Amino acid sequence: MGAKGWFILKLLMFQGLFVSRPQEDFDFFYLVLQWPGAYCDTKRACCYPTSGKPAADFGIHGLWPNYNGGSWPSNCDPDSQFDRSQISDLVSSLKKNWPTLSCPSNEGFKFWEHEWEKHGTCSESVMDQHDYFENALKLKEKANLLQILTNSGINPDDGFYSLTKITNAIKNGIGFTPGIECNKDPERNDQLHQIYICVDTSGTEFIECPVLPRGRCPSQLQFSKF
Ligand code: U2P
């Protein structure tokens, strides 16, 4: 190779070093959706957002980078602080689809800040802050969970439904097996609390879960009213 060839090769190597995206350091995401009725009847207090009672729909809890072994990274970049100016175009959709229920009542920025700093900063090699929230919103819309469940006769009516029926309805609806997590209401009934859907490292496509969360659900669980 002549001098010119070497020069071009070195230039390409130099570019490769600095331009290519770093390898992501997680294996997949959980999109975690929570049922507000199950959050509110177990917490000693749940507080509606300042904009009012959220719709009776699943709300986003977070988009969590995870490892195939079941553990997960957290708080990966303390230098990347939540910056609400980067998501101003998404705020009305976040209020609707990612409502906060913690007390005292607030608009939601504290919840989104927590999720960005704890989880979002661990997938920054793939998504910046705007993409992180935008992708989570798109995934929630794509999953359309409440519609899938109600189409299968599974309604938030305080009735009891089988874990298999819930799991299969979602599997048929989105094409992949979800993780189902339960908590207990004040009467100690096990109820549907959160649904985990696995997402590829680009944060856009549903995938089969490499590992399912331990859900603590019995064979029959309640779908609480909200
Ligand atoms: O389960 C309790 C809290 O641990 C965090 N969690 C759990 C499972 C998992 O795969 N990844 C993960 O981060 C969640 O913390 P949060 O985002 O709510 O602070 C979960 O609520």
Residues whose N, C-alpha, C, O or C-beta is under 5 A from the ligand:
A	BS01	U2P	G62 W64 W72
